């Protein structure tokens, strides 16, 4: 069958005469004959020898001939036969690993040659993916001989060398192999810390070396991802287990975020990815324990707030503050705190900062919208707790908030805090005084009210002012002198 297909192919050749060996190799470039011809030759060896090793060698030889021939559809032969050789030798792991590495190099070389011959097409990245997959398949088949640690360790330099080979065909081909390098990085997480740390460290170094050598910060993202596994394995080796590993990742993220501030702008991407991935994985890992999760949230919120302040982005800074507020609430709930003020205080503080920033940037913002929400929240919560029958210290909190609001509002001529603080003080004073004044007879209240009305009338008559006029003047003064 192979001879017949080859003969039919050669008869279709209409070009100039050429050497017999080249005629046998390239034939007439009849595309439908390429794959059947290759299959017939391999099946002949498989049936004739009944040897897995001979069949695997035949697969690689035919794939090499197809790659050299540059016939139509020869890439499909190379891409199919290389992993097929590995599967054929599944019962002989060591030989399968050797054939797989040779086959992967053959597929990678085919991708490089095709890239230089035809220009960028989707075929070359597909061939690069097959080459990387063949390497990983070969080392996976060799796991009984090499052991899991040996297979994972061998996959790191194998993928890196494959990326160097594919660089001759362009960065997009090499990046496929660099992406495949993340597979052994993930596999190293299943190893013990003593065996995983060298593998992860080697992967991180290789990614970083390529990033510096090629001047491509995006390649360093691989080093940032490998570094997360490295931190986790080092923590496990140090006796840190469970959710505490997530906290270690969050602490390391602070380091990556700090380094992102000091490196050149074009090299910030890997460190930012390291910080982001460390916080994400750390929060997920720490989420099984409320206290540890709250600590991780505090770190994440602090990093976000610091980043927002550094980049002068108020939205990011407030997001970090909100995360810290949630973390504080979790800590309070875990500790069994039931009072409302500790939960309201962080929110009020953030509202106060937000109002202060808004007033600085936009002087037209009034004190009512800038400062009153924080005063009303904390003071109002404390007052409501006291009115509902809470302990006396709730009234103390409300009173302190009211006094501070009145003092700051009066000193800085801020109408909102001053009036709201005054109202808060009056409400608390009246509530606290009701118990002591409950025994005052009715005639006493009437006498006091009458005296106040008489005094007010005398004052208005002496100033020749009506109550409406006096009220209007007060409003005008507050509007002119208070913001």
C-alpha positions in Angstrom: 0.0 0.0 0.0 2.8 2.4 0.9 4.6 1.7 -2.4 1.4 2.1 -4.4 0.6 5.4 -2.8 4.2 6.7 -3.3 4.1 5.6 -7.0 0.8 7.3 -7.6 2.1 10.4 -5.9 5.4 10.4 -8.0 3.5 10.1 -11.2 1.7 13.3 -10.5 4.9 15.3 -10.5 5.0 17.7 -13.5 8.1 19.8 -12.6 11.7 19.8 -13.7 13.8 16.6 -13.3 15.4 16.2 -9.9 17.5 13.6 -8.0 15.9 10.2 -7.4 16.3 10.6 -3.6 14.5 13.9 -3.6 11.8 12.4 -5.8 11.2 9.6 -3.3 11.1 12.1 -0.4 8.8 14.7 -1.8 6.9 12.8 -4.5 4.5 14.8 -6.4 3.3 16.7 -3.4 -0.2 15.1 -3.7 -1.8 16.1 -0.3 -4.3 13.2 0.0 -1.4 10.7 -0.2 0.7 12.1 2.7 -1.2 10.8 5.7 -2.2 7.3 4.2 1.4 6.8 3.0 2.8 7.5 6.5 0.2 5.3 8.2 0.8 2.4 5.8 4.6 2.5 6.4 4.2 2.5 10.2 1.5 -0.2 10.2 3.8 -2.4 8.1 6.5 -2.1 10.7 4.0 -2.7 13.6 2.5 -5.8 12.0 5.7 -7.1 10.7 7.7 -6.9 13.9 5.1 -6.9 16.7 7.5 -4.7 18.6 6.5 -1.6 20.4 10.1 -0.2 20.3 10.3 -0.8 16.5 6.9 0.8 16.0 7.9 3.8 18.0 11.1 4.2 16.1 9.2 3.9 12.8 6.8 6.6 14.0 9.6 9.0 14.7 11.5 8.1 11.5 8.4 8.6 9.3 7.6 11.9 11.2 11.2 13.1 10.6 10.9 12.3 6.9 7.6 14.0 6.7 9.1 17.1 8.3 12.0 17.2 6.0 9.9 16.6 2.9 7.7 19.7 3.5 4.9 17.9 1.7 1.3 19.2 2.1 -0.2 18.0 5.4 3.2 16.8 6.6 2.7 18.8 9.8 -0.3 16.6 10.7 1.9 13.5 10.4 4.6 15.0 12.6 2.0 16.3 15.2 0.2 12.9 15.3 3.1 10.5 15.3 5.3 12.1 18.0 2.7 11.6 20.9 1.7 8.3 19.3 5.3 7.0 19.8 5.0 7.8 23.5 1.7 6.0 23.9 3.1 3.0 22.0 5.9 2.7 24.6 3.6 3.1 27.6 4.9 -0.2 29.0 8.5 0.9 28.8 8.6 4.2 30.6 12.3 5.1 30.2 12.3 4.5 26.5 9.0 6.4 26.2 10.5 9.4 27.9 13.4 9.4 25.4 11.2 9.0 22.4 8.8 11.7 23.7 11.6 14.3 24.1 12.9 13.5 20.6 9.5 13.7 19.1 8.7 17.0 20.9 11.9 18.5 19.5 10.9 17.3 16.1 7.5 18.9 16.3 9.0 22.1 17.6 11.5 22.2 14.7 8.6 21.7 12.3 6.8 24.7 13.8 9.9 26.8 13.6 10.5 25.9 9.9 6.9 26.4 9.0 6.9 29.8 10.7 9.9 31.0 8.6 8.4 29.5 5.4 4.7 30.6 5.5 4.6 33.4 8.1 2.3 33.6 11.1 -0.7 31.2 10.9 -2.7 29.3 13.6 -0.8 26.1 12.7 2.5 27.1 14.3 1.1 27.7 17.8 -0.9 24.5 17.5 2.3 22.6 16.7 4.1 24.3 19.6 1.3 23.2 21.9 1.6 19.6 20.6 5.4 19.7 21.3 4.8 20.9 24.8 2.1 18.3 25.4 4.4 15.6 24.1 7.1 16.6 26.6 4.6 16.5 29.5 3.1 13.2 28.3 6.5 11.6 28.0 7.5 12.6 31.5 4.1 11.5 32.9 4.5 8.1 31.3 8.0 7.9 32.8 6.7 8.6 36.3 7.0 4.9 37.4 10.7 5.1 36.7 11.5 8.7 37.7 9.0 9.0 40.5 6.6 12.0 40.8 9.3 14.3 42.1 11.7 13.3 39.3 9.1 13.7 36.6 8.0 17.1 37.8 11.6 18.2 38.2 12.6 17.0 34.7 9.6 18.8 33.2 10.8 22.3 34.3 14.1 22.3 32.2 12.5 20.4 29.4 9.8 23.0 28.9 12.3 25.8 29.3 14.7 24.3 26.6 11.7 23.7 24.4 10.8 27.4 24.7 14.4 28.4 23.7 14.1 26.2 20.7 10.7 27.7 19.7 12.1 31.2 20.1 13.6 30.9 16.6 10.1 30.8 15.3 8.9 33.9 17.2 7.9 34.8 20.7 4.3 33.5 20.4 5.6 30.0 19.8 8.0 30.2 22.8 5.3 31.5 25.0 3.3 28.3 24.4 6.1 26.3 26.0 6.5 28.9 28.8 2.8 28.5 29.5 3.2 24.7 29.6 6.0 25.3 32.3 3.2 26.2 34.7 2.0 22.5 34.6 5.0 21.2 36.5 4.8 24.3 38.8 1.3 23.2 39.7 2.4 19.6 40.0 5.1 20.6 42.5 2.4 21.6 44.9 1.6 17.9 45.4 5.2 17.2 46.5 6.7 17.5 50.0 8.2 20.9 50.7 11.8 19.6 50.6 11.2 18.3 47.0 8.9 21.1 45.8 11.0 24.1 46.8 13.9 23.4 44.4 11.5 22.8 41.5 9.5 26.0 42.2 12.7 28.0 42.7 14.1 26.7 39.4 10.9 27.6 37.5 10.9 31.1 39.0 14.5 31.6 38.2 14.0 30.4 34.6 11.0 32.7 34.1 12.9 35.7 35.6 16.0 35.0 33.5 14.0 34.9 30.3 12.2 38.1 31.2 15.5 39.9 31.8 17.2 38.3 28.8 14.4 39.2 26.4 13.4 42.5 28.0 9.8 41.2 28.4 8.2 41.9 31.8 5.2 39.9 30.9 7.3 36.7 30.9 8.1 37.5 34.5 4.5 36.9 35.4 5.3 33.2 35.3 8.0 33.9 38.0 5.3 35.7 40.1 3.0 32.7 39.9 5.7 30.2 40.7 6.7 32.4 43.6 3.3 31.9 45.2 3.8 28.2 45.3 7.3 28.7 46.6 6.0 30.8 49.5 3.3 28.2 50.3 5.8 25.3 50.3 8.3 27.3 52.4 5.5 28.0 54.9 4.6 24.3 55.0 8.2 23.4 55.5 8.4 25.8 58.5 5.4 24.0 60.2 2.7 26.5 59.1 -0.4 24.6 58.0 -4.0 25.1 57.1 -5.4 28.6 56.9 -2.2 30.1 58.2 -0.6 29.3 54.8 -3.0 31.8 53.3 -1.9 34.4 55.8 1.7 33.8 54.8 0.8 34.4 51.2 -0.9 37.6 52.1 2.2 38.8 54.1 4.4 37.9 51.1 2.0 40.0 48.9 2.9 43.0 51.0 6.5 42.5 49.9 5.6 42.1 46.2 3.5 45.3 46.4 6.4 47.2 48.1 8.8 46.0 45.4 6.3 47.2 42.7 6.8 50.7 44.1 10.5 50.8 43.7 11.1 49.1 40.4 11.0 50.8 37.0 7.5 51.4 35.6 7.9 48.8 32.8 8.8 46.1 35.3 5.9 46.6 37.7 3.6 44.1 36.1 5.2 40.9 37.5 5.3 42.3 41.0 1.7 43.6 40.8 0.6 40.1 39.6 2.5 38.6 42.4 0.8 40.8 44.9 -2.7 40.2 43.4 -2.3 36.5 43.1 -0.8 36.2 46.5 -3.7 38.1 48.1 -6.3 36.1 46.1 -4.9 32.7 46.8 -4.2 33.7 50.4 -7.7 34.9 51.1 -9.2 31.7 49.6 -6.8 29.5 51.6 -7.5 31.4 54.9 -11.2 31.5 54.4 -11.8 28.3 56.4 -10.9 30.0 59.7 -12.8 33.3 60.6 -9.9 34.8 62.6 -7.3 34.0 60.1 -9.5 35.2 57.3 -10.1 38.5 59.1 -6.3 39.0 59.5 -5.8 38.2 55.8 -8.6 40.7 54.9 -6.8 43.4 57.1 -3.6 42.8 55.1 -5.5 42.9 51.8 -7.3 46.1 52.7 -4.2 47.7 53.9 -2.4 46.9 50.7 -5.3 48.3 48.6 -5.5 51.4 50.7 -1.7 52.0 50.5 -1.9 51.5 46.7 -4.7 53.9 46.4 -2.9 56.6 48.4 0.3 56.0 46.4 -1.5 56.2 43.1 -3.7 59.0 44.3 -6.8 57.0 43.5 -9.5 57.6 46.1 -11.7 54.8 44.9 -9.0 52.2 45.5 -8.1 53.7 48.9 -11.7 53.6 50.0 -12.1 50.0 48.8 -9.2 49.1 51.0 -10.8 50.9 53.9 -14.1 49.0 53.3 -12.2 45.7 53.3 -10.5 46.6 56.6 -13.9 47.5 58.0 -15.3 44.1 57.1 -12.3 42.4 58.6 -12.8 44.4 61.8 -16.4 43.4 61.9 -15.4 39.7 61.6 -13.0 40.0 64.5 -15.6 41.7 66.6 -18.2 39.1 65.8 -15.7 36.3 66.5 -14.9 37.8 69.9 -18.6 37.9 70.7 -19.0 41.7 70.7 -22.7 42.7 70.5 -22.5 46.5 71.0 -23.2 48.4 67.8 -20.6 51.2 68.3 -17.5 49.2 67.6 -19.0 48.1 64.3 -20.1 51.6 63.4 -16.9 53.4 64.4 -14.8 52.1 61.4 -17.5 53.1 59.0 -17.9 56.5 60.5 -14.1 57.0 60.4 -14.1 56.2 56.7 -17.0 58.5 56.0 -15.2 61.2 57.9 -12.1 60.8 55.7 -14.1 60.7 52.6 -15.9 63.8 53.5 -12.7 65.6 54.4 -11.2 64.7 51.0 -14.3 65.7 49.1 -14.3 69.1 50.9 -10.6 69.6 50.1 -11.0 68.9 46.4 -14.4 70.7 46.0 -14.8 73.7 48.3 -18.5 73.9 47.3 -19.2 70.7 49.3 -21.0 71.7 52.5 -20.2 70.4 55.9 -23.7 68.8 56.0 -22.7 66.3 53.3 -19.1 66.0 54.3 -19.2 65.5 58.1 -22.7 65.0 59.3 -23.0 61.4 58.0 -20.2 60.2 60.2 -21.4 62.2 63.3 -25.0 61.0 62.8 -23.9 57.4 62.3 -21.7 56.9 65.4 -23.5 59.3 67.7 -26.9 58.2 66.5 -26.1 54.5 66.9 -24.9 55.1 70.5 -28.0 57.3 71.3 -30.4 54.6 69.9 -28.6 51.9 72.0 -29.1 54.0 75.1 -32.7 54.9 74.3 -33.4 51.2 73.8 -32.3 50.5 77.4 -28.6 49.9 76.9 -25.9 50.6 79.5 -24.9 54.1 80.5 -21.7 54.1 78.5 -23.7 54.3 75.3 -24.9 57.7 76.5 -21.3 58.6 77.2 -20.2 57.7 73.7 -23.1 59.7 72.2 -22.2 62.7 74.5 -18.5 62.6 73.5 -19.4 62.5 69.8 -21.7 65.4 70.3 -19.2 67.5 72.3 -16.5 66.9 69.7 -18.9 67.8 66.9 -19.9 71.0 68.5 -16.4 72.0 69.4 -14.9 71.3 66.0 -18.0 72.7 64.2 -17.9 75.9 66.3 -14.1 76.3 66.0 -14.0 75.8 62.3 -17.4 77.4 61.6 -19.0 74.2 60.3 -22.7 74.5 60.6 -23.6 70.8 60.0 -21.5 69.2 62.7 -22.3 72.0 65.2 -26.0 71.7 64.8 -26.2 68.0 64.7 -23.8 67.7 67.6 -26.0 70.1 69.6 -29.1 68.1 68.7 -27.4 64.9 69.8 -26.3 66.5 73.1 -29.8 67.8 73.8 -31.4 64.5 73.0 -29.0 62.6 75.3 -29.3 65.2 78.1 -33.1 65.1 78.0 -33.2 61.4 78.0 -30.7 61.1 80.9 -32.5 63.9 82.8 -36.0 62.4 82.6 -35.4 59.9 85.3 -34.2 62.6 87.8 -36.9 65.1 86.8 -39.8 62.7 86.8 -40.8 63.8 90.3 -41.0 67.6 89.5 -44.7 68.7 89.9 -46.6 70.0 87.0 -46.8 73.6 88.4 -43.0 73.6 88.4 -42.8 72.9 84.7 -45.4 75.5 84.0 -43.5 78.1 86.0 -40.3 77.4 84.2 -42.0 77.6 80.8 -43.7 80.8 81.7 -40.5 82.4 82.9 -38.7 81.4 79.7 -41.5 82.9 77.6 -41.5 86.2 79.6 -37.7 86.4 79.3 -37.9 85.9 75.6 -40.6 88.5 75.2 -38.6 91.1 77.1 -35.5 90.4 75.0 -37.5 90.8 71.8 -39.2 94.0 72.9 -35.9 95.6 74.0 -34.3 94.8 70.6 -37.5 95.9 68.8 -37.5 92.6 66.8 -40.2 90.1 66.1 -39.7 86.3 66.5 -39.8 85.8 62.7 -37.2 88.5 62.2 -34.9 87.1 65.0 -35.1 83.6 63.4 -34.3 85.0 60.0 -31.3 86.8 61.3 -30.0 83.7 63.0 -30.4 81.8 59.7 -28.6 84.6 57.8 -25.7 84.7 60.3 -25.3 80.9 60.1 -25.4 81.0 56.4 -22.8 83.7 56.1 -20.3 82.6 58.8 -20.7 78.8 58.7 -20.0 76.4 55.9 
